[in-house]
Amino acid sequence: MNWQYKIPYLMGQPVGVSFTDGTGTSGILCDADGGQIYVLEYLYHTQFALKHYDYKTIQDLLPFPPCQPTLY
C-alpha cells in the first residue's frame, strides 16, 4: 500500500517515518497538506518541535506497534 493512503488513519497517532536516504524519525502525525507531513517531535527536557517533511523524501509511514506486557 502506498504510504500516502495511510495518512487519514494515522492522523494524531504516534508514527515512525522512514526516509528515502535511509534515516528516520518518530513523533505524532499532526497534519498533511501541500505535499508535506507535519510531525510533532520530542527534542529534550520539555521541548517539542513541529517539523515538516516533503512527500518526495518519505519512503514509508508506519504506526507504532502496541506495547507488549513484560514478564519478569
Buried (B, 14 or more C-beta within 10 A) or exposed (E): EEBEEBBEEBBEEBBBBBEEEEEEEBBBBBBBEEEBBBBBBEEEEEEEEEBBBEEEEBEBBBEEEEEEEEEE
